[in-house]
Amino acid sequence: MDSDSHQQRDPRLPEPHLHAAEAVQFVRESIDLATRDPELACGGAVDASGVCRVLLELSVDRYGRGGKDVLMDWGIVTSEDVGLIIDRLIKAGAAQQYSDGPADDFVGIFDLTKPPESWQLRW
């Protein structure tokens, strides 16, 4: 397996399946805000790209230039991390407003270890 096909995680972060309680709450808040945005929500539900967009915007609104560091400290490094959190929220019955889709929907939307120009997410 070459280094491009295996993403290196920051060693200071928890394992991918473990996220800080703050991260879970921040994702829940991002879902809630995204569902209120008429451009992102469809029938009261929002998709993976919409949640990720709001999450990144909210991190900058709250923490300024440190938003990226805060997310990484919480274990949110890629859009896949957001998908894992939402998957757990759905299984717990706490994310009904997310449009039910596979966790694969979150693959490649953003990666905080790479420049934003390389992300699939566009504003």
N, C-alpha and C positions, 0 to 999 in steps of 0.2 A: 504494500500500500504506500503510495507516494505522499509527500507532505501536503500536497494540495487537496487530496481527497480526505484527509483526516484533519479536522480542525483542532488546533491546540487551544485548550481552555486556560484561562488565567489561573495559576495555581492558588491564588488567594481566594478563589471563589469556591462555594460549596459544590458538591456533586450536582449534575444537571437536574436530578429529581428533587433536590432540596432547595427551597427558596425561602428567603427571609419573610416573616409575616408582613413586613412593610411592602415587599414586592407583590405579594398576593393582594393586599389592599389597594395598592397603586394600580394593578391590572383591573381590579373590580371597578375602581373609579374611572379608569380609562374607558372601559366598556360602557359605563353609565353615561359619560360625557359624549361618547361617539354615537350612542343611540339618540341623543338629543340633537344631533347635527343632521339637518335634512339632506345634506349632500352625501352623507355617509350611511345613514340608516335607511333600510328598505323594510317597510312594514313593522317598524319598531325593533328590527334586528340589524346587526352590523357584522361585516365580514372581517377576515384576518387583517387585510390591508388597512381598513378603517381603524381597527383597534390599535394597531402598531403606530399608525400616523398620530393618533391622539396621544398615545403613551409617550412618544418622543417629544411632541409639542408640549405636553404637560410637564415633562421633566425639565425642559428648558424654561418654561414659565415659572416653575417653582424654584428651581435650583440654579438657573442661569447657566453659565459656562460649566458649572460643576455637575450638571444633570447627567452627563454620560458617566461620570465617576460614581454618582449615587446609584444609578441603575446597575452598574457593574458590581458595586459593593453588595447589592441585594441579590446578585446572581442572575440578573437579566443582561445578557451579553448579546444574544441573538434573538431574532423573532421566534425561533424554535423554543426558546425559554418561555416566551409569552404563551405559545401554544401549549406547552406542558402545564403551565399554571391554569390556563383556561380549561384544559382537559380535566384537571382535578376539580375545578370549580363546577363544571358541568356534571361530573359524577357525583358531586356533593349536593347538586340541585341549587347551586348558588350563582348560576350564570345563564338564566333563561333567555336573556336578551341578546346573547350571542347567537348568530345564525349557525345552527348546528351543522358543522362540517368537520372533515377530518383534520387531525393535527398537522397533516401534510400541507394544509393550506398555509401554514406559517413558515414553511421552508424557504429560506433565501430572501425574505422581505428586507431584513436589515441585519447587520453584524457590526457591533460597535468597535470591533478591532480593525475594521477596514474603512476606507474613506467612503463618505456618503455617496459619492459618484458611482460606486460599484454596487449600491443597493438596488433592489427592484422597486422599492418604495419611491414614489414620485409625488411631489406636491403640485 
